[in-house]
Amino acid sequence: MRTCTFDSFASAEGYDDIIDVRSPAEFAEDHIPGAINLPVLDNAERVIVGTLHRQAGEFEARRTGASLISANIARHLADYFADKPKTYRALIYCWRGGQRSKSMATVMSAVGWQTAIISGGYKTYRAFVRTALEELCTRLHPIILTGLTGSGKTLILRRMQELGLPQVLDLEGLANHRGSLLGDEVRVDNAQQPTQKGFESRLLHALAKLDLDRPIFIESESKRIGLLNCPEPLWLKMLDAPVALANVSLEERARYLVNDYCHFVTSPEQLIGKLPVLKKTHGAERIDEWIAKIRIGCHFLKSSSRCTTIHLTVGATTIRSRCSKSTCRNSSSLTLTRRSPNL
């Protein structure tokens, strides 16, 4: 068993597993990308030990904690580690490199596996994230893809990623939110947004894979994406970046939105339920008018199967993005033009 620092994602390379032995709740809040959770204390057990420490003292807490930790490590040995070969290597961490990670590493080392503990645990990793985010963001050369709602900006960026053309940083994908009033309605696998710390971990991991000396396309966003905040260093860089403007007709934007939010067509009450929050800015009379139009419009659109194909030319390469519906009949062209370097 040895200790190591964590000052780059390369610090976690060369191991078969990165093992987070913290409780499931701590792991869910944030963890090193790629880590697995093998808790030595579950959520309830962690509360029990913490309460004992406050009420009965350190000795009683350690004795109870040792019993619970030993039972959990035994379970992991019988289950997860049952088929691991002698050459298995693991990087282990807990909250601050204390008793939880040391307990797991001690037993695993006694078995004969090679183990390392991150000095300072998750706290060291979190400090690395904050420092590295600020440093990497100052080196970015972003180009902000902007356009009115329904221009297909997210679709364009994801098609870019598929084709491996310009580099892309998909903030909405990392935040699992579409960045609008309706943004929480379209999620991958219905997953919730990550925590702020989890979002920053995802963001840093994505940035670390990019060539920061080359331009990176980023969709125009507000500072908040759902419940999450865009980190200040990245936000300031985006404010000062050149802008590519997507020009799409009102008709085609409407068609794209109807397709992208098709669940609102079949269930208009879901959309109507989103509107009351807008009464302060648009007034109750306007909202009632919209609600009436939604009910009429959705009845009409249920019988329509139109959607949009988008063409984007970047340099000498044409990107073609089309809805997956086989009934699609319509297409539109999308061009990018440079605008002043601000949002």
C-alpha positions as a Markdown table, in Angstrom:
| # | Residue | x | y | z |
|---|---|---|---|---|
| 1 | Met | 0.0 | 0.0 | 0.0 |
| 2 | Arg | 1.3 | 3.4 | -1.0 |
| 3 | Thr | 0.0 | 7.0 | -1.2 |
| 4 | Cys | -0.1 | 9.2 | -4.3 |
| 5 | Thr | -1.1 | 12.7 | -5.2 |
| 6 | Phe | -3.8 | 13.6 | -7.7 |
| 7 | Asp | -2.7 | 16.6 | -9.9 |
| 8 | Ser | -4.0 | 15.4 | -13.3 |
| 9 | Phe | -6.3 | 12.7 | -14.7 |
| 10 | Ala | -3.1 | 10.9 | -15.6 |
| 11 | Ser | -2.7 | 10.2 | -11.9 |
| 12 | Ala | -5.5 | 7.7 | -12.2 |
| 13 | Glu | -4.0 | 5.8 | -15.2 |
| 14 | Gly | -2.4 | 2.4 | -14.9 |
| 15 | Tyr | -5.0 | 1.0 | -12.4 |
| 16 | Asp | -7.7 | -1.6 | -13.1 |
| 17 | Asp | -10.1 | 0.3 | -10.9 |
| 18 | Ile | -10.5 | 3.6 | -9.2 |
| 19 | Ile | -12.4 | 2.8 | -6.0 |
| 20 | Asp | -14.4 | 5.4 | -4.1 |
| 21 | Val | -15.2 | 3.9 | -0.7 |
| 22 | Arg | -17.3 | 6.8 | 0.5 |
| 23 | Ser | -21.0 | 6.4 | 1.1 |
| 24 | Pro | -23.4 | 6.2 | -1.9 |
| 25 | Ala | -24.7 | 9.8 | -1.1 |
| 26 | Glu | -21.2 | 11.2 | -1.2 |
| 27 | Phe | -20.4 | 9.3 | -4.5 |
| 28 | Ala | -23.7 | 10.6 | -6.1 |
| 29 | Glu | -22.7 | 14.2 | -5.3 |
| 30 | Asp | -19.4 | 13.9 | -7.2 |
| 31 | His | -16.6 | 11.5 | -7.9 |
| 32 | Ile | -13.6 | 11.0 | -10.0 |
| 33 | Pro | -14.7 | 10.1 | -13.6 |
| 34 | Gly | -14.6 | 6.4 | -14.1 |
| 35 | Ala | -14.6 | 5.6 | -10.4 |
| 36 | Ile | -16.8 | 2.8 | -9.0 |
| 37 | Asn | -18.5 | 3.0 | -5.6 |
| 38 | Leu | -17.6 | 0.2 | -3.1 |
| 39 | Pro | -18.7 | 1.9 | 0.2 |
| 40 | Val | -17.2 | 0.7 | 3.5 |
| 41 | Leu | -20.0 | 2.6 | 5.2 |
| 42 | Asp | -23.4 | 3.1 | 3.6 |
| 43 | Asn | -25.4 | 6.3 | 4.1 |
| 44 | Ala | -27.2 | 5.1 | 7.3 |
| 45 | Glu | -24.0 | 3.6 | 8.8 |
| 46 | Arg | -22.1 | 6.8 | 8.2 |
| 47 | Val | -24.7 | 8.7 | 10.2 |
| 48 | Ile | -24.5 | 6.1 | 13.0 |
| 49 | Val | -20.8 | 6.5 | 13.3 |
| 50 | Gly | -20.9 | 10.3 | 13.1 |
| 51 | Thr | -23.6 | 10.5 | 15.8 |
| 52 | Leu | -21.6 | 8.1 | 18.1 |
| 53 | His | -18.5 | 10.3 | 17.6 |
| 54 | Arg | -20.4 | 13.4 | 18.8 |
| 55 | Gln | -22.3 | 11.8 | 21.6 |
| 56 | Ala | -20.1 | 9.0 | 23.0 |
| 57 | Gly | -16.6 | 9.9 | 21.8 |
| 58 | Glu | -14.0 | 8.8 | 19.4 |
| 59 | Phe | -13.4 | 5.4 | 20.9 |
| 60 | Glu | -17.0 | 4.2 | 20.7 |
| 61 | Ala | -17.3 | 5.6 | 17.1 |
| 62 | Arg | -14.1 | 3.8 | 16.0 |
| 63 | Arg | -15.2 | 0.5 | 17.6 |
| 64 | Thr | -18.6 | 0.5 | 15.9 |
| 65 | Gly | -17.1 | 1.9 | 12.7 |
| 66 | Ala | -14.5 | -0.9 | 12.6 |
| 67 | Ser | -17.2 | -3.5 | 12.9 |
| 68 | Leu | -19.3 | -2.0 | 10.2 |
| 69 | Ile | -16.4 | -1.4 | 7.9 |
| 70 | Ser | -15.1 | -5.0 | 8.3 |
| 71 | Ala | -18.4 | -6.5 | 7.4 |
| 72 | Asn | -18.7 | -4.3 | 4.3 |
| 73 | Ile | -15.2 | -5.1 | 3.1 |
| 74 | Ala | -15.8 | -8.8 | 3.6 |
| 75 | Arg | -18.9 | -8.5 | 1.5 |
| 76 | His | -16.9 | -6.7 | -1.3 |
| 77 | Leu | -14.3 | -9.4 | -1.1 |
| 78 | Ala | -16.9 | -12.1 | -1.6 |
| 79 | Asp | -18.7 | -10.3 | -4.3 |
| 80 | Tyr | -16.8 | -7.7 | -6.4 |
| 81 | Phe | -13.3 | -8.9 | -5.8 |
| 82 | Ala | -14.0 | -12.6 | -6.0 |
| 83 | Asp | -12.6 | -13.0 | -9.5 |
| 84 | Lys | -9.8 | -10.4 | -9.4 |
| 85 | Pro | -6.3 | -11.9 | -10.3 |
| 86 | Lys | -3.2 | -11.4 | -8.3 |
| 87 | Thr | -2.0 | -8.7 | -10.8 |
| 88 | Tyr | -5.1 | -6.5 | -10.0 |
| 89 | Arg | -4.2 | -2.9 | -9.1 |
| 90 | Ala | -6.6 | -0.4 | -7.5 |
| 91 | Leu | -6.5 | 3.3 | -6.7 |
| 92 | Ile | -8.6 | 4.0 | -3.6 |
| 93 | Tyr | -9.9 | 7.2 | -2.0 |
| 94 | Cys | -12.4 | 8.4 | 0.6 |
| 95 | Trp | -13.2 | 11.9 | 1.8 |
| 96 | Arg | -9.7 | 12.9 | 2.9 |
| 97 | Gly | -7.5 | 9.8 | 2.7 |
| 98 | Gly | -8.4 | 8.7 | 6.2 |
| 99 | Gln | -9.6 | 5.5 | 7.9 |
| 100 | Arg | -12.1 | 4.4 | 5.3 |
| 101 | Ser | -9.6 | 4.2 | 2.4 |
| 102 | Lys | -6.8 | 2.9 | 4.6 |
| 103 | Ser | -9.1 | 0.1 | 5.9 |
| 104 | Met | -9.9 | -1.1 | 2.4 |
| 105 | Ala | -6.3 | -0.7 | 1.2 |
| 106 | Thr | -4.9 | -2.6 | 4.2 |
| 107 | Val | -7.1 | -5.6 | 3.6 |
| 108 | Met | -6.6 | -5.6 | -0.1 |
| 109 | Ser | -2.8 | -5.3 | 0.3 |
| 110 | Ala | -2.8 | -8.2 | 2.8 |
| 111 | Val | -4.6 | -10.3 | 0.1 |
| 112 | Gly | -1.7 | -9.5 | -2.3 |
| 113 | Trp | -3.2 | -6.9 | -4.6 |
| 114 | Gln | -1.4 | -3.7 | -5.4 |
| 115 | Thr | -3.1 | -0.6 | -3.9 |
| 116 | Ala | -2.6 | 3.1 | -3.7 |
| 117 | Ile | -4.4 | 5.7 | -1.7 |
| 118 | Ile | -5.0 | 9.3 | -2.9 |
| 119 | Ser | -3.3 | 11.5 | -0.4 |
| 120 | Gly | -6.0 | 13.9 | 0.9 |
| 121 | Gly | -8.7 | 11.8 | -0.7 |
| 122 | Tyr | -11.7 | 13.5 | -2.5 |
| 123 | Lys | -10.7 | 16.9 | -1.1 |
| 124 | Thr | -7.5 | 16.7 | -3.0 |
| 125 | Tyr | -9.3 | 15.8 | -6.2 |
| 126 | Arg | -11.8 | 18.6 | -5.7 |
| 127 | Ala | -9.0 | 21.2 | -5.2 |
| 128 | Phe | -7.5 | 19.9 | -8.5 |
| 129 | Val | -10.8 | 20.4 | -10.3 |
| 130 | Arg | -11.2 | 24.0 | -9.2 |
| 131 | Thr | -7.6 | 24.9 | -10.1 |
| 132 | Ala | -7.5 | 23.0 | -13.4 |
| 133 | Leu | -10.8 | 24.4 | -14.6 |
| 134 | Glu | -9.6 | 27.9 | -14.1 |
| 135 | Glu | -6.3 | 27.2 | -15.9 |
| 136 | Leu | -7.8 | 25.3 | -18.8 |
| 137 | Cys | -10.6 | 27.8 | -19.4 |
| 138 | Thr | -8.1 | 30.7 | -19.8 |
| 139 | Arg | -6.5 | 28.7 | -22.6 |
| 140 | Leu | -9.7 | 28.1 | -24.6 |
| 141 | His | -10.3 | 29.4 | -28.1 |
| 142 | Pro | -14.1 | 29.1 | -28.2 |
| 143 | Ile | -16.5 | 30.0 | -31.0 |
| 144 | Ile | -20.0 | 30.5 | -29.8 |
| 145 | Leu | -22.8 | 29.0 | -31.9 |
| 146 | Thr | -25.9 | 31.1 | -31.5 |
| 147 | Gly | -29.3 | 31.5 | -33.1 |
| 148 | Leu | -32.9 | 31.9 | -32.2 |
| 149 | Thr | -34.8 | 29.1 | -30.4 |
| 150 | Gly | -35.4 | 26.2 | -32.7 |
| 151 | Ser | -32.4 | 26.8 | -34.9 |
| 152 | Gly | -31.1 | 23.3 | -34.2 |
| 153 | Lys | -27.9 | 24.5 | -32.5 |
| 154 | Thr | -27.6 | 21.4 | -30.3 |
| 155 | Leu | -28.3 | 19.1 | -33.2 |
| 156 | Ile | -25.5 | 20.8 | -35.2 |
| 157 | Leu | -23.0 | 20.5 | -32.5 |
| 158 | Arg | -23.7 | 16.9 | -31.9 |
| 159 | Arg | -23.5 | 16.1 | -35.6 |
| 160 | Met | -20.1 | 17.9 | -35.6 |
| 161 | Gln | -19.0 | 15.5 | -32.8 |
| 162 | Glu | -20.2 | 12.5 | -34.8 |
| 163 | Leu | -18.2 | 13.5 | -37.8 |
| 164 | Gly | -15.1 | 14.6 | -35.8 |
| 165 | Leu | -15.0 | 17.9 | -37.5 |
| 166 | Pro | -14.5 | 21.1 | -35.4 |
| 167 | Gln | -14.0 | 20.4 | -31.7 |
| 168 | Val | -17.2 | 20.7 | -29.6 |
| 169 | Leu | -17.9 | 21.3 | -26.0 |
| 170 | Asp | -21.5 | 20.2 | -25.3 |
| 171 | Leu | -22.5 | 22.1 | -22.2 |
| 172 | Glu | -26.1 | 21.0 | -22.4 |
| 173 | Gly | -25.1 | 17.4 | -22.7 |
| 174 | Leu | -22.7 | 17.7 | -19.7 |
| 175 | Ala | -25.4 | 19.4 | -17.7 |
| 176 | Asn | -28.2 | 17.1 | -18.9 |
| 177 | His | -30.5 | 20.0 | -19.6 |
| 178 | Arg | -31.6 | 21.9 | -22.7 |
| 179 | Gly | -30.9 | 25.3 | -21.1 |
| 180 | Ser | -34.5 | 26.7 | -21.3 |
| 181 | Leu | -37.8 | 26.8 | -19.5 |
| 182 | Leu | -38.5 | 23.4 | -21.2 |
| 183 | Gly | -35.0 | 22.2 | -20.9 |
| 184 | Asp | -35.6 | 19.6 | -18.2 |
| 185 | Glu | -38.2 | 17.8 | -20.4 |
| 186 | Val | -35.6 | 16.3 | -22.8 |
| 187 | Arg | -33.0 | 14.3 | -20.9 |
| 188 | Val | -30.9 | 11.3 | -21.8 |
| 189 | Asp | -32.4 | 8.2 | -20.2 |
| 190 | Asn | -34.6 | 10.5 | -18.0 |
| 191 | Ala | -31.5 | 11.1 | -15.8 |
| 192 | Gln | -31.5 | 14.1 | -13.5 |
| 193 | Gln | -29.0 | 16.9 | -13.7 |
| 194 | Pro | -25.7 | 16.3 | -11.9 |
| 195 | Thr | -24.8 | 18.4 | -8.9 |
| 196 | Gln | -22.7 | 21.5 | -9.4 |
| 197 | Lys | -19.6 | 19.6 | -8.3 |
| 198 | Gly | -20.5 | 16.7 | -10.6 |
| 199 | Phe | -21.0 | 19.1 | -13.5 |
| 200 | Glu | -17.6 | 20.7 | -13.0 |
| 201 | Ser | -16.0 | 17.2 | -12.9 |
| 202 | Arg | -17.7 | 16.3 | -16.2 |
| 203 | Leu | -16.7 | 19.6 | -17.7 |
| 204 | Leu | -13.0 | 19.3 | -16.7 |
| 205 | His | -12.9 | 15.7 | -18.0 |
| 206 | Ala | -14.3 | 16.9 | -21.3 |
| 207 | Leu | -11.9 | 19.8 | -21.6 |
| 208 | Ala | -8.9 | 17.5 | -20.8 |
| 209 | Lys | -9.7 | 15.5 | -24.0 |
| 210 | Leu | -9.6 | 18.6 | -26.3 |
| 211 | Asp | -6.8 | 20.3 | -28.1 |
| 212 | Leu | -6.9 | 23.7 | -26.4 |
| 213 | Asp | -4.7 | 25.2 | -29.2 |
| 214 | Arg | -7.5 | 24.7 | -31.7 |
| 215 | Pro | -11.0 | 26.4 | -31.9 |
| 216 | Ile | -13.8 | 24.8 | -29.9 |
| 217 | Phe | -17.5 | 25.3 | -30.8 |
| 218 | Ile | -19.8 | 25.9 | -27.8 |
| 219 | Glu | -23.5 | 26.5 | -27.9 |
| 220 | Ser | -24.6 | 29.9 | -26.7 |
| 221 | Glu | -25.9 | 29.6 | -23.1 |
| 222 | Ser | -27.0 | 31.7 | -20.3 |
| 223 | Lys | -24.9 | 31.5 | -17.2 |
| 224 | Arg | -27.3 | 29.0 | -15.7 |
| 225 | Ile | -28.1 | 25.7 | -17.4 |
| 226 | Gly | -31.1 | 24.4 | -15.5 |
| 227 | Leu | -30.0 | 24.3 | -11.8 |
| 228 | Leu | -26.3 | 24.6 | -12.6 |
| 229 | Asn | -24.0 | 27.5 | -13.0 |
| 230 | Cys | -21.5 | 27.8 | -15.8 |
| 231 | Pro | -18.1 | 28.2 | -14.1 |
| 232 | Glu | -16.9 | 31.8 | -14.0 |
| 233 | Pro | -13.7 | 31.3 | -16.0 |
| 234 | Leu | -15.5 | 29.6 | -18.8 |
| 235 | Trp | -18.4 | 32.1 | -18.8 |
| 236 | Leu | -16.0 | 35.1 | -19.1 |
| 237 | Lys | -14.2 | 33.3 | -22.0 |
| 238 | Met | -17.5 | 32.8 | -23.8 |
| 239 | Leu | -18.5 | 36.4 | -23.4 |
| 240 | Asp | -15.4 | 37.5 | -25.2 |
| 241 | Ala | -15.5 | 34.8 | -28.0 |
| 242 | Pro | -16.3 | 35.2 | -31.7 |
| 243 | Val | -19.9 | 34.2 | -32.6 |
| 244 | Ala | -21.3 | 32.0 | -35.4 |
| 245 | Leu | -24.9 | 32.8 | -36.1 |
| 246 | Ala | -27.3 | 30.1 | -37.3 |
| 247 | Asn | -29.9 | 31.6 | -39.7 |
| 248 | Val | -33.1 | 29.5 | -39.9 |
| 249 | Ser | -36.5 | 30.7 | -41.0 |
| 250 | Leu | -39.4 | 31.0 | -38.5 |
| 251 | Glu | -41.3 | 28.3 | -40.3 |
| 252 | Glu | -38.4 | 25.8 | -40.1 |
| 253 | Arg | -37.7 | 26.7 | -36.5 |
| 254 | Ala | -41.3 | 26.0 | -35.6 |
| 255 | Arg | -41.2 | 22.6 | -37.4 |
| 256 | Tyr | -38.0 | 21.7 | -35.7 |
| 257 | Leu | -39.4 | 22.5 | -32.2 |
| 258 | Val | -42.6 | 20.6 | -32.9 |
| 259 | Asn | -40.4 | 17.6 | -33.7 |
| 260 | Asp | -37.9 | 18.1 | -30.8 |
| 261 | Tyr | -40.6 | 18.5 | -28.2 |
| 262 | Cys | -43.1 | 16.1 | -29.8 |
| 263 | His | -44.2 | 14.9 | -26.4 |
| 264 | Phe | -45.9 | 18.3 | -25.8 |
| 265 | Val | -47.9 | 17.7 | -29.0 |
| 266 | Thr | -49.4 | 14.4 | -27.7 |
| 267 | Ser | -49.6 | 15.8 | -24.1 |
| 268 | Pro | -50.2 | 19.5 | -24.3 |
| 269 | Glu | -51.1 | 19.8 | -20.6 |
| 270 | Gln | -47.4 | 19.2 | -19.8 |
| 271 | Leu | -46.5 | 22.3 | -21.8 |
| 272 | Ile | -49.4 | 24.3 | -20.3 |
| 273 | Gly | -48.1 | 23.4 | -16.9 |
| 274 | Lys | -44.8 | 25.1 | -17.7 |
| 275 | Leu | -46.4 | 28.5 | -18.5 |
| 276 | Pro | -47.6 | 30.0 | -15.2 |
| 277 | Val | -44.0 | 31.0 | -14.3 |
| 278 | Leu | -44.1 | 33.4 | -17.3 |
| 279 | Lys | -47.1 | 35.4 | -16.0 |
| 280 | Lys | -44.9 | 38.0 | -14.3 |
| 281 | Thr | -43.2 | 38.9 | -17.5 |
| 282 | His | -46.0 | 38.4 | -20.1 |
| 283 | Gly | -49.2 | 38.8 | -18.1 |
| 284 | Ala | -52.1 | 36.5 | -17.3 |
| 285 | Glu | -54.1 | 37.5 | -20.4 |
| 286 | Arg | -51.2 | 36.7 | -22.8 |
| 287 | Ile | -50.6 | 33.3 | -21.1 |
| 288 | Asp | -54.3 | 32.4 | -21.4 |
| 289 | Glu | -54.1 | 33.3 | -25.1 |
| 290 | Trp | -51.1 | 31.0 | -25.5 |
| 291 | Ile | -52.8 | 28.2 | -23.7 |
| 292 | Ala | -55.8 | 28.4 | -26.0 |
| 293 | Lys | -53.5 | 28.3 | -29.1 |
| 294 | Ile | -51.6 | 25.4 | -27.7 |
| 295 | Arg | -54.7 | 23.3 | -27.3 |
| 296 | Ile | -55.8 | 24.1 | -30.9 |
| 297 | Gly | -52.4 | 23.8 | -32.4 |
| 298 | Cys | -51.5 | 20.5 | -30.8 |
| 299 | His | -54.8 | 19.0 | -32.1 |
| 300 | Phe | -53.8 | 20.1 | -35.6 |
| 301 | Leu | -50.1 | 18.9 | -35.3 |
| 302 | Lys | -51.0 | 15.4 | -34.2 |
| 303 | Ser | -52.0 | 14.7 | -37.8 |
| 304 | Ser | -48.8 | 16.3 | -39.2 |
| 305 | Ser | -45.5 | 14.5 | -39.7 |
| 306 | Arg | -43.3 | 17.3 | -40.9 |
| 307 | Cys | -39.8 | 17.8 | -39.6 |
| 308 | Thr | -36.6 | 19.4 | -40.5 |
| 309 | Thr | -33.3 | 18.5 | -42.2 |
| 310 | Ile | -30.4 | 20.9 | -41.4 |
| 311 | His | -27.4 | 21.5 | -43.6 |
| 312 | Leu | -24.3 | 23.2 | -42.2 |
| 313 | Thr | -21.2 | 24.0 | -44.2 |
| 314 | Val | -17.9 | 24.3 | -42.2 |
| 315 | Gly | -15.0 | 25.1 | -44.4 |
| 316 | Ala | -15.2 | 22.6 | -47.3 |
| 317 | Thr | -17.3 | 20.1 | -45.4 |
| 318 | Thr | -21.1 | 19.9 | -45.3 |
| 319 | Ile | -22.8 | 18.5 | -42.2 |
| 320 | Arg | -26.3 | 17.2 | -42.8 |
| 321 | Ser | -28.5 | 16.6 | -39.7 |
| 322 | Arg | -31.9 | 15.1 | -40.1 |
| 323 | Cys | -34.7 | 14.0 | -37.8 |
| 324 | Ser | -34.7 | 10.2 | -37.4 |
| 325 | Lys | -38.4 | 10.0 | -38.3 |
| 326 | Ser | -39.0 | 8.1 | -41.5 |
| 327 | Thr | -42.0 | 10.3 | -42.4 |
| 328 | Cys | -39.8 | 13.5 | -42.7 |
| 329 | Arg | -40.6 | 15.4 | -45.9 |
| 330 | Asn | -39.1 | 18.8 | -45.3 |
| 331 | Ser | -35.6 | 20.2 | -45.2 |
| 332 | Ser | -34.0 | 23.6 | -44.7 |
| 333 | Ser | -30.6 | 25.1 | -45.2 |
| 334 | Leu | -28.5 | 26.5 | -42.4 |
| 335 | Thr | -25.7 | 28.9 | -42.9 |
| 336 | Leu | -23.2 | 30.3 | -40.4 |
| 337 | Thr | -22.1 | 33.9 | -40.4 |
| 338 | Arg | -19.6 | 35.7 | -38.2 |
| 339 | Arg | -20.9 | 38.3 | -35.9 |
| 340 | Ser | -19.3 | 40.7 | -33.4 |
| 341 | Pro | -17.1 | 38.9 | -30.7 |
| 342 | Asn | -19.6 | 39.0 | -27.9 |
| 343 | Leu | -22.9 | 37.3 | -26.8 |
